[in-house]
Amino acid sequence: MGWDFGAKTPGSKMAASVELSLNDLPSDPLLLILSFLDFRDLISCSFVSRRLNDLSSHNPLWKGLCLKHWLLTESDRSQRSVSWRDLFREFYAELGRYMDHYITLKRAWDALKAYLDQRCPRMIASLKEGAKEEELDAIEAQIGCKLPTDYRCSYRIHNGQKLVVPGLMGSMALSNHYRSEDLLDIETAAGGFQQRKGMRQCLPLTFCFHTGLSQYMALEATEGRGRSEIFYHCPDQMAQDPSAIDMFITGSSFTEWFTSYVHNVVTGEYPIIRDQIFRYVHDKQCVATTGDITVSVSTSFLPELSSVHPPHFFFTYRIRIEMSQEALPESACQLDSRYWKITNANGNVEEVRGPGVVGEFPVMTPGKVHEYASCTTFSTTSEFMEGHYTFHRLKNKEEVFHVSIPRFHMVCPPFRESMGSASDVTRSSFREDNSSDTDDYDDGELRGINIGDQAGRCPRHI
């Protein structure tokens, strides 16, 4: 039912029509309405009338937009001594083309720096100031390719880092093998831009001094790669064409690659060990408690020691053994041996037994923590391991018991085979091969051995 405001009522005259001008309306409700508008609509309103022009310049409106789009605070404004509207205008003129990416990447950078500032501040000191727009344009002209917008946006915030060790993008150490990846500045990255067959139009994002390893980003969709795809390259050793390159995929875009890494760092998924970010992944379900002893496991894939052709996938795993602080003193015990049950993607099972772990027989007392790292290789795309340790009580060597090791999975990251891959070797037809338990393997990094002066290949069978 509609309302007829023009109808007569008994004993009354026709109601006089009332014309309301915008100037007659109070400011508060108008400002409330304007607060729901984005900056483009707010600017449009400023051209409608003098009243709306005045209202659309209201500082609190632009303060909210500065926070929403640029994460700017009162201290940022006071440093420049400008109004919120002028501050927004400055940032839009400088970074407006990146508005779809800026807030996500700026939050990631801020979170990463805040976290590292508390745990390894020297990494913060290695970050470079953001690149200028003209510098990024010059790089595009130099390499003859357009840089992805999100990549440019991130490099306006920070132009990578100085070439130092440890690198911002994670480390890994195992015996005489060490990897630590720096996030390259744009000038250094441009110097490594690839145009050779198999790696055409690929820009390095990271670099490791010890292994020469880099993660690359494809600037064009060519040679089977998608644009902006990020990967570790891996020569196809079974192809006749020496330029055949397989790829372990690490990201579908720069934003996805960088923000997922930052998430793993700031949530503690990647542990910080000796002022370095170690790229171990810990499944929160990979924890088992037997009596007073808890065992947890984290794993990491090492692309620089792996290959698709032939299928050879190298993983390291880090195990933490902890005795509860509430345990009784007479619960003290010593590890004697280990047992592993290893199952690969084909369902084939291998059982391994051996004395101690990495050459040690740790003694566990209340509150004691023992950690060690070891490695394994396999030729199927995944496997899982589980088992137990055998301990004896220190007060009674005849009292022997088992402590469960939780099942943990190791899965090869997504990969793409080269255009010249051997036709008889594909991801779905990897041959079955025995995995190797390498708990006899001595992890030098975690035990203080200097491993930073060479990049050795870990042997397959230890």
N, C-alpha and C positions, 0 to 999 in steps of 0.2 A: 504494500500500500504506500503510495507516494504522499508527500506532504505538499499541500497547495497553499503557499503563503499569500496568494493573491485573492483568496476567497473572502467574501463578506461574512460577517457574523451579525446576528440580530442585534440591532441597536447600536451598531458601530459603523464607522466610515471605513472606506478603503485604506488599508495601512499604507503609510507613505513609504516609498522605496528609499532604501538607505544605500548610498554609495560609499564604499570604504576604499581609501587610498592606502597604498603600501606604507606611506609615511605616517598613517594613523595607527598602524599596528605597533605594539610594544616590541622592544628589541629582544628580550629574553626568549620568547617562543621562536622568533626568527633565527636567532643564533643556535637554538637547539636543532632546528631543521637543518641549518647549514652544517652543523657538526656531523651529520650523517653523509655528507657529500665527500667525494674524493677530490683531490686537488684540481683535476681538470674541470670538474663541474663547478668547483668554487671559483675558479678563474672565469668561467663562462658567466656566472652570476654577477661578477663584478662589472660586466659590460651592459647589464640590463638597466640599471638606474643608479643615480647618485647614492641612494639609500643602501642598496645592496652592495655597491662598491665600498662604502664605508664599513658595512657589516662584514663583508668577506675579507677585510683586512684585519679583523679582530685577532689579536695575538694568540689567545688560547687555541683558536682553530688551527693555526699553523704550527703551534707547539706540538699538538697531537699528530699532525702530518709529518713533522720532522722526526718524531719518535717512531712513527709507523714505518716510514720509508727509509730513514737514514740512521736510526738508532741514536739520534742526537739528544743530548741532555742539556740542562741549564748551564753546566760548566762549559760546554762547547759553544753555546751562544754568547756567554759572557766574555769568553776569550776573544771573540770577534767584535763585540760591542755593536751588534746589529739586531734588528727585530727578527722574530721567528719567521716572518714571511720572507724577509731578505735572505735569511740563512737558508731556508728551503730553496730559494731561487738560485743561490750560489751552488748548492750541491746538485741541483737539477741541471744547471748549465755544465757542471763538471762531469757528472756521472749519470745523467738522465737516461742515456742509451742502455744502461745496465740495470734499470729499475726492476726488471723481472728476476734478476739473479742476486742483486746486491744484498738484500736483507738476509738471505739464506747463507751466503758466503761470509758476510760480515759477522753474523752470529757464530758461525763455525770458527772463524779466526779468533774472535774474542774469547770463546769458550776454551779453545786450545791454549791460548796465551795465559789465561787465568789459571788453568790447571798446571801448565808447565812452570809458571812463575813460582808455584808452591813446591814443586817436586824436582825440577831440573832447570833452574833459571838461566843457565848458560846457553841453553838452546834459544831462549828468547833473544839473547844478545846477537845471535847469528842471523836473525831475520833482517831483510833489507826493506828500506822504505818502498812504498808503492811506485810503480813505473808511471811515467807521464803518458798522456794520450799520444803525443807525437812520437814518443819512443816506440810504442806498440805499432803505430802506423809504419814507422821506418822498418821494423822487423818484417812486417807483412810484405813491404816492397822488396826487402832483401831476399826473402825466401820464395816470393811469388805465390803465396797462399794466404787465404784469410784465416785468422785465428778464431776459434769458437768464442762466442760472446761471453760465455761464463768463464772461460779461461782468462780472457782479457780483464773481466771484472775482478777476478781474484788477484790478478797481478797489478791492478790499480791499488789494491789494499796492501799487498806485500809482494815485492818482486823477488820471490823465492828467498834463498838464504845464501850466506857465504859458504864457500866450499870448505867445510870443516867436518871433523869426526867427533862425536857421533852426528849422524844426519837426522833431520826432522822426520823423515818418512819411515823410520823404523830400522831396527838392527836385528841381527841373528848371529850367534856364535856357537861353534861346535868344533872342538879340538883345534886343528890348524886351519879351519875355515871360518872366515868372518865376513859379514855383510853389514853395511850401514849406508842407507840411501839419503843423499841430499836432495832437497827440492831445488832444482836448477833455476837460476835467474834467467830472464828472457834472452839476454845477450848470449850467455853460455849455451842455452838450449838451441838458439838459432845456429850457433857454430856446429852443432851436432845434427842439424836437419838432414834427413836422409832422402836421397833421390835415386839410390841404386835399386836395381831390380830386386823385388821381394820385399823391399822396405820403402817403396816410393811414397813421398809426401807424409813422412812420419817424423814427428818432433819429439825429442827426448824430454821427459818430465823430471826424471830422477837420474842420479848417477852414484855409483859406489866406486870409491878409489881402489878397493881391494880386489874386487871381482870384475870391474869394468861393466857391471850389470846396469841396465837402464830400463825404466818403464817408458814406453812410447805412447804417443797419442796420434791417431790417424787424422790428418787434416782434410783428407778427401776420401770418398768411398771408392777405393780401388784395390785391386789384387785380393779381393775377397773380404776386405775389411769394411766396416761401417764407419761413417764419418764420426769423429769424436771418440771412437772406441779406444780404450787404453789397455795395454798388454805388455807382457814380457815376451820378447822374441826368442825363438828356439830353433836352431838350424835342423832341418829334416835330414838326418844322417843316412836315410835309406833311399833318398831320391837321387836320381842321376844328375839333376840340375842343382848345382851348388847354391843357387840363389833361392831354393825352396825354403820357406820360413814357416814353421808352425808358431802358434801364439797361445799363450796362457792368458785368458781374458781377466782383467782386474777391474774394469769399469766400463759402463756404457756411455758415460759423459764425464767431463771434469767435475761437475757439481756432485754427481753420485759418487765418484771415486774419492773426492776429497772429504765430503761430509761424512761418508761411512767410515773413513779412516779416523776422522776426528771423534766420531761417536765412540769408536772402540777405545780410543785413548782416554777420553774424559770420563767414561764410565768404568774405567779400570779393567776393561776386557783385555787390553794389552798392558802387561805389567811394566813398571819402570824398575830396571835392575841396574845398579851402578850408574845412575844418571843417563840411562839409555832406554828408549822405548823398544821393548821386545815384542815382536808380532806373533806371540802365542795366542791361540784362541782357546778359551776355557768354556766348555759346556757345563753349566751349573748342575747338570744331572750326573756328571762324571765325578761323583764323590761317593766313597764307600767307607763306612765305619765298622770296625770289628773290635768290640770291647772298648779299650781306651785309645785305639789308634785309628786315625782317619787318613785315607789316601785320596788325593785328587790329582787330575791329569789335565794338561793343556797341550795342544799340538800346533804345529806350524808346517806349512808346505814350503819347500825350498826350490823355486823354479830354476835357479842357476845350476842346480845339481840334478835336474830332471830333464827328460826329453819325451816327446810324443812318439817319434820314430827314431830308434826303437822305443817301445813303451817302457819307461823307467821313471818311476815317481818316487821322490825322496822326501821323507817326512822326518821331522824331529819332534820328540815329545818330552815334556817336562813334568816330572812327578814330585809331588810334595807329600812327605810322610810326617805326620804330626801326632805326638802323644798328648792327651788332654792334661791340662794343669791340675785337674782334680784327681788324676790317677794316684794311686798309693805308691810310695817309694818301692815297695816290693814288686811292683809291676814292671820295673825296669827290665829291658830285654835287648837282644841283639839280633840283627837280621843275618840269616845264614845263607839263604838261597832264594831264587825266584823261579816261577813257573809261568810260561806264557802259552796261551791258546790263540792262534792267529788265523783268522778266516778272511779269505779274499772274496772279490766280487763274484767269482765263479762257485763259491761255496766250498772250495778246497780248504782243508784245515791242516795247520802245522802246529806241532807242540814243541816247545823249547824249554829246557831246564838248564840252570847254570848257577854257579856260586856267586853270592853277593850281588852288588850293583855297581857298575863302572869301577870295578876293582876295589870296592869298599864294603865293609861289613858294619854299617852304622849301629851305634848303641843308642837306644831310645830311653829317655828318662822323662818324668813328668814335665810338660811344657816344652820339650825338645822338638825342634823342627829340622828335618833333613830333606834337602832338595837336590835333585840331579837331573841332567838332561841326557838323552840318548837319541838314537835314530833308527830308522828302518826304511827299506826300499821294497817296492813291489811293482808288478807289471800289469796289474788290473787297475781300473779307475778308482777303486775304493777297497778298503779292508777295515776290519775292526780287530782290536786286541783286548784281551781280558786275562786275568790270572790271579796269582796270589804270591805273597812272600811267606817264607817259613822263618819263624823266630824261635829263640829259646829264652827262658827266663835267666837272668844273671844269677839269681839266688839258687836256682835249680836247673841245671843244664838238661836234665831229663824231661823237663816240662817244655814240650815243643808244640807250637800252634801255628795256624795259618792266618794271614791277614789278607783280606780280599783286595784285589785291584779292580776298580770298576771298568766296565766295558767302555772303550772310547773308539770313536770312528775317525778314520782319516779318508777324506774324499778329495780327489784331484779337482782343482778349480776348472771351470769351463774352458775349453780350448777350441781353437779352429785350426784345422789342418791346412797345410800349404796347398797351393794350386797344383804343385807337382808331386804330391804325396804318392807313395807306392800304393797301387790299387789293392794289394792284398793285405794291407795293414790299415785298419780303420778303428775308430773308437769302439765300435761294437764287437770287434773280433780280436781283441788283445788275447795273446796266448796266456795260459796259466803258467805262473812261475812261483817258486817258493819265495816267500818273504824271509827277511832275516831279522831276528831279534838281536839288537846290538847293545844290550845292557852291559856287555863287557867293555863297551866303548867309553873312554875317559873324556869327559867334556871339560876341556881346558879352561874355557872362559869362566865357568862357575867355580873353578877351583884355583883361580889366580894365575894360570899359565899365560904368558904373553902370546897371543895369537893374532895380533893386529898387523903383522908384517908380511903376510902372504895369503894367497887365496888358494888353498889346497883343496883337492877333490876328495871327499870322504870315501873310503873303500866301501864296496857293496857288502862284502861279508867280513865281519870282524871276528 
